[in-house]
Amino acid sequence: MYDEGLKEGVFVLHADKDTPIIGKVWPGYTAYPDFFSDAAKKWWTKLASTYHQTVPFDGMWTVSVCCYNFKCKHCSEVIKHLKLY
Protein backbone atom coordinates (compact mmCIF):
# COMPACT_ATOMS: atom_id res chain seq x y z
CA MET A 1 0.00 0.00 0.00
CA TYR A 2 2.82 2.42 0.88
CA ASP A 3 4.76 1.72 -2.32
CA GLU A 4 1.64 2.31 -4.42
CA GLY A 5 0.85 5.54 -2.56
CA LEU A 6 4.45 6.69 -2.97
CA LYS A 7 4.33 5.96 -6.70
CA GLU A 8 1.05 7.86 -7.05
CA GLY A 9 2.28 10.81 -4.98
CA VAL A 10 -0.54 10.79 -2.43
CA PHE A 11 1.38 11.56 0.78
CA VAL A 12 2.08 14.81 2.62
CA LEU A 13 5.69 15.74 1.87
CA HIS A 14 8.51 17.46 3.72
CA ALA A 15 9.48 20.94 2.58
CA ASP A 16 11.89 19.35 0.08
CA LYS A 17 8.77 18.19 -1.83
CA ASP A 18 10.37 14.79 -2.33
CA THR A 19 10.21 12.90 0.96
CA PRO A 20 6.97 11.82 2.67
CA ILE A 21 6.56 12.83 6.30
CA ILE A 22 6.66 9.67 8.39
CA GLY A 23 4.98 9.64 11.77
CA LYS A 24 4.58 7.09 14.53
CA VAL A 25 1.06 6.04 15.42
CA TRP A 26 -0.45 2.84 16.67
CA PRO A 27 0.51 0.22 15.69
CA GLY A 28 3.63 1.60 13.96
CA TYR A 29 4.95 4.07 11.41
CA THR A 30 2.79 5.78 8.81
CA ALA A 31 2.84 8.22 5.92
CA TYR A 32 -0.03 10.70 5.85
CA PRO A 33 -2.29 10.78 2.77
CA ASP A 34 -2.92 14.33 1.56
CA PHE A 35 -6.71 14.21 1.28
CA PHE A 36 -6.75 17.70 -0.23
CA SER A 37 -5.14 16.06 -3.28
CA ASP A 38 -7.41 14.52 -5.90
CA ALA A 39 -4.84 11.75 -6.39
CA ALA A 40 -5.05 10.80 -2.69
CA LYS A 41 -8.85 10.79 -2.74
CA LYS A 42 -8.84 8.52 -5.81
CA TRP A 43 -6.21 6.23 -4.24
CA TRP A 44 -8.14 5.95 -0.94
CA THR A 45 -11.44 5.31 -2.76
CA LYS A 46 -9.81 2.52 -4.76
CA LEU A 47 -8.39 0.93 -1.58
CA ALA A 48 -11.76 1.11 0.20
CA SER A 49 -13.57 -0.28 -2.84
CA THR A 50 -11.15 -3.20 -3.15
CA TYR A 51 -11.52 -3.97 0.56
CA HIS A 52 -15.32 -3.76 0.25
CA GLN A 53 -15.24 -6.43 -2.45
CA THR A 54 -13.53 -8.77 0.03
CA VAL A 55 -15.40 -7.72 3.17
CA PRO A 56 -18.78 -6.14 2.38
CA PHE A 57 -19.48 -3.35 4.87
CA ASP A 58 -22.16 -0.71 5.29
CA GLY A 59 -19.90 2.06 6.55
CA MET A 60 -16.36 2.87 7.52
CA TRP A 61 -15.07 4.68 10.57
CA THR A 62 -11.57 6.05 10.27
CA VAL A 63 -10.35 6.70 13.79
CA SER A 64 -7.78 9.39 13.05
CA VAL A 65 -9.72 12.42 11.92
CA CYS A 66 -6.80 14.71 12.69
CA CYS A 67 -3.03 14.57 12.68
CA TYR A 68 -1.68 12.08 15.21
CA ASN A 69 1.99 11.51 15.70
CA PHE A 70 3.57 9.96 18.76
CA LYS A 71 6.90 11.06 17.30
CA CYS A 72 5.87 14.72 17.45
CA LYS A 73 8.92 16.12 15.67
CA HIS A 74 7.13 16.30 12.29
CA CYS A 75 3.50 16.70 13.32
CA SER A 76 3.73 20.48 13.14
CA GLU A 77 4.83 20.16 9.49
CA VAL A 78 1.76 18.06 8.68
CA ILE A 79 -0.55 20.54 10.42
CA LYS A 80 1.12 23.45 8.63
CA HIS A 81 0.83 21.71 5.23
CA LEU A 82 -2.82 20.84 5.75
CA LYS A 83 -3.52 24.35 7.12
CA LEU A 84 -5.43 22.89 10.07
CA TYR A 85 -4.40 25.68 12.46
C-alpha positions in Angstrom: 0.0 0.0 0.0 2.8 2.4 0.9 4.8 1.7 -2.3 1.6 2.3 -4.4 0.9 5.5 -2.6 4.4 6.7 -3.0 4.3 6.0 -6.7 1.1 7.9 -7.0 2.3 10.8 -5.0 -0.5 10.8 -2.4 1.4 11.6 0.8 2.1 14.8 2.6 5.7 15.7 1.9 8.5 17.5 3.7 9.5 20.9 2.6 11.9 19.3 0.1 8.8 18.2 -1.8 10.4 14.8 -2.3 10.2 12.9 1.0 7.0 11.8 2.7 6.6 12.8 6.3 6.7 9.7 8.4 5.0 9.6 11.8 4.6 7.1 14.5 1.1 6.0 15.4 -0.5 2.8 16.7 0.5 0.2 15.7 3.6 1.6 14.0 4.9 4.1 11.4 2.8 5.8 8.8 2.8 8.2 5.9 0.0 10.7 5.8 -2.3 10.8 2.8 -2.9 14.3 1.6 -6.7 14.2 1.3 -6.8 17.7 -0.2 -5.1 16.1 -3.3 -7.4 14.5 -5.9 -4.8 11.7 -6.4 -5.0 10.8 -2.7 -8.8 10.8 -2.7 -8.8 8.5 -5.8 -6.2 6.2 -4.2 -8.1 6.0 -0.9 -11.4 5.3 -2.8 -9.8 2.5 -4.8 -8.4 0.9 -1.6 -11.8 1.1 0.2 -13.6 -0.3 -2.8 -11.2 -3.2 -3.1 -11.5 -4.0 0.6 -15.3 -3.8 0.3 -15.2 -6.4 -2.5 -13.5 -8.8 0.0 -15.4 -7.7 3.2 -18.8 -6.1 2.4 -19.5 -3.4 4.9 -22.2 -0.7 5.3 -19.9 2.1 6.5 -16.4 2.9 7.5 -15.1 4.7 10.6 -11.6 6.0 10.3 -10.3 6.7 13.8 -7.8 9.4 13.1 -9.7 12.4 11.9 -6.8 14.7 12.7 -3.0 14.6 12.7 -1.7 12.1 15.2 2.0 11.5 15.7 3.6 10.0 18.8 6.9 11.1 17.3 5.9 14.7 17.4 8.9 16.1 15.7 7.1 16.3 12.3 3.5 16.7 13.3 3.7 20.5 13.1 4.8 20.2 9.5 1.8 18.1 8.7 -0.6 20.5 10.4 1.1 23.4 8.6 0.8 21.7 5.2 -2.8 20.8 5.8 -3.5 24.3 7.1 -5.4 22.9 10.1 -4.4 25.7 12.5 
